Amino acid sequence: VVVGPESRMILAFVFVSSVVLFFLVLWIIRLLAKPANGRILAALIALFFIYPFIPPLLAGAPTVGTKRIETELSGRKSNVILVSFDTARRDEFGCYGAELSITPNIDQIAGSSTCFDNAVTPMPLTGPAHMSMLTGLQPDNDIGHGVKTNGIPLPDDIPTLASILDESGYNTSAIIGAWVLSRQASALHRGFHYYEDIFDKGVRARFLPDQFLSITVWKLAIKYFRMPELIPSGRVKNADEVTDQAIEWLEENRDDPFFLFVHYYDPHYNYTPPEPFDTKFTEGYDGPFLGRFFDQAGITREIPNMTPEDIEYYRNLYRGEIGFMDQEFGRFYKWCDDRGLWDNTLLIMVADHGESFEHDYYFAHTDRIYEPLIHVPMIIRNPDAISSEVFGNRIDILVNVSDIYFTVLNFLGIESPENPDDMHREVKGAIPGWDHDLVRLAMNGDGPENSGWMWIAAQSFDFAGPGELSLGRFFAYRFPDWKIMYGPKSEPHLPMYRYFDLAIDPLELSDILPELITGNEFLVMLIEDLTEWASRQTVETGPMSFEALENLRTLGYAHQ
C-alpha cells in the first residue's frame, strides 16, 4: 500500500477518530449501569444502526439521483450522449473495413448513422485528446489548452462543454473508465453534476465493513480528501461496469434534458479481455507468448525477437478487448432504444486515438503520430437525420475530434463563449468561416470552401518526469490525403522529415519526400513552418504526487 504525505493526514485522522470512538464506547458502558439514561442510550444505538443508510452524499461517489427539476429546458426534447472508445483503431470496426467481425453492434448502429472517414485526433494521448473533444481547443501552446501529457489538469479558466451545458440548464453526467480522466488527473469534472471516477468500489466493499468507523472516517476522507490510495486501489473499469453505471444514471435522470459522456477504456493495454473474448480471435496460436501477461516495458524489449505470428497474437487479444467493449456498448444502446431515448438523443461515437502494431512493431500510442494512432473512427447518429432519411452516408472531408465541442453546442442551439474563427485564428490548418458543425456536415454533405487544403497539426511527446521539460518527439501537418512529418527525436535509422501519400500508402511505409522536395518551394516553406511551430510546443510536467506517478506507470504512460 502506497502512503504519501496526504495519506498520512488521513491516517492521523483515523487514529484520532479511533481514540474518540474508544472513549465513546467507555461512556456507553457507564450509561448501561444507569437505567435513568436509557433514553439517551437508545438514541445512540438507533443512530449507530441508522447511520449506514444515510444517502451517499457522505460517500466517496457522487449521487446518482441528480435530476434537475423545473429547469428552463423542461419543454426541450434534445439530449446528447458522447461515447469515447479509448485506444480503438478504426480499421478494427466492420463499418471501417475490418475483415473480422469484431464490432457487430457498432456496425449495425453505423447503418443508421453517418460515418466520418477522415477524422483525426491532434494528439494520440487520452488526456489531451479528450480535452480537445470537450473544449474545442488543440493541445497547442499558442492558443490551445496546452496540455500535452497525461496527469496534467486542464487550466481552470478554459470553459468545457459540460460547464457551458450546465449553465444552460442541462443535467450533465460522466462515467469515466480510467484514472487518467479522473478529476485529479484531468480536472474535466468541472460542469458535470455527476462524475463517476471511483475505481476501487469493489475493493472498498470487500475490505471495509459498512460500520460506523468505516463510514465516518473512510468515506468522509475519500469525499473531502480524495485519498483512496490508503487501501488497494483500482485504476480502471471494465466495459460492463461502465455500462451498468451509465444505465443506473439514466434510470434516474432520463426525463430531464441531459448530456452524458461515457468513457470505455478496455482496448487500452494490457490486452486482457474476459471470456470468451480472450480466445475468440487467438485460436491456433501456440507460440511462446501464449497466456503471457502483456507487460509493456518487458514485451517491448522482446519485439526484435518476435515473429509476425507473435505480433498478431497480441493484436488479436486487443481485438478481444474491442469485441467485449462492443458487446457492452450494444447492451447500453439496446437499453436506451427500448425506452425510446434515441428518438430525441444525438449519439456521437469516437475514439480518442488508436494503437500501433506496425512500424518496427511499436506497441503503444503515446509518442508517435502514424495513421493507426491519429486517424480515428467517428460515427454520429442524429435523430433529425432519421426522420429526414439522411443516414447510412459517409463523409470524406477532414474533421477533428475537437469539432465535437462545436457540433454539440450548435445542435442544442447554444452559443459558444468564443467564436470558432477566433478560437482557431492561429491554429494550424484552420479554414475561415467553417463552423465545425459535424451534424450539419452530415446532413448536407457540404464542407467549407477549400476543404481540400484543410489540415490538422498533430504532435506527440515522451512522458517527461515530474518537473522535467520535454521538447516533443513527432510533429506533423495532416492534410486530407497526405502528411508531412517532422521527428526531432525520431528513430536513428529514419530521416528527420518524411512525406507520405496517404491515398496510396495509408500505413506510411514509403517516404517519398526525396522525390518531391527538389525545386518544390511550397514543401520547403511548409517544412520551415512545421519546424518553427514545433519549437514552440514545449511542455513542463510540473510537480506530481507519488501516487499520481504510480498510477501513470501502472497505466503504461510513464516508465521512469
URKA-V568031 format. One line per field, one symbol per residue. ss: DSSP state (H for helix, E for strand, L for the rest). phi: phi as a letter, one per 30 degrees, with the letter a starting at -180 (. if undefined). burial: # if it has 24 or more other ideal C-beta (glycine too) atoms within 12 Angstrom, else .. Layout:
BEGIN
ss->???
phi->???
burial->???
END
This chain:
BEGIN
ss->LLLLHHHHHHHHHHHHHHHHHHHHHHHHHHHHLLHHHHHHHHHHHHHHHHHHHLLHHHLLLLLLLLLLLLLLLLLLLLEEEEEEELLLLHHHLHHHLLLLLLLHHHHHHHLLLEEEEEEELLLLLHHHHHHHHHHLLLLLLLLLLLLLLLLLLLLLLLLLHHHHHHHLLLEEEEELLEHHHLHHHHLLLLLLLEEELLLLHHHHHHHLLLLHHHHHHHHHHHHHHLLHHHLLLLLELLHHHHHHHHHHHHHHHLLLLEEEEEEELLLLLLLLLLLLHHHHLLLLLLLLLLLLLLLHHHHHHHHHHLLHHHHHHHHHHHHHHHHHHHHHHHHHHHHHHHLLHHHLEEEEEELLLLLELLLLLLLELLLLLLHHHHEEEEEEELHHHHHHLLLLLEELLLEELLHHHHHHHHHHLLLLLLLHHHHHLLLLLLLLLLLLLHHHHHHHLLLLLLHHHLEEEEEELLLLLLLLEELLLEEEEEELLEEEEELLLLLLLLLLEEEEELLLLLLLLLLLHHHHLLLLHHHHHHHHHHHHHHHLLLEELLLLLHHHHHHHHHLLLLLL
phi->.dbceddddddddddddddddddddddddddedbedceddddddddddddedcdeddccddddddcdcchddcecdcdbbbccccdicdddccedcjddddcbddddddedcbcccdbcbcdadbededdddecbiccdcddbcdidbbdjcddeddcdceddddeddjddcbbcccaedcddddbidddjddbbdbccbddddddccddceddddcddddddcchbdddbebdbbbddddddedddeddecbddcebbcccccceddechbddddddbeccejdbddceidddcedddedceecdcedddddddddeddddddddedddddddedddcidddbbdcccacdacbcbchihdcladbbbdeeccccdbbbccdddddchcaicbccddbceddeeddddddcicddebdedddcdcdeidcejddicddddddciccddiddcdabdcabbddcdeiccccjcbbacccebabcbbbdbddedcddcbbbdddcbdchcbdceedcddicdddddddddddddddccdbcdidbdddddddddddjcbbd
burial->.....##..##.##.........................................#..####.#.###....#..#.###################.#.#.##.###.##.##############################.############...#########.##################################..#...#...###########..#######.###########.######.###.##################...##.###......#....#.#..#...#..#...########################.##....##.################.##########################...##.###.################.#.#...#..##..#####..##########...##..#.############.....###################.#......######...#.#..###.........#..##..##.##.##.#.#..#..############..
END
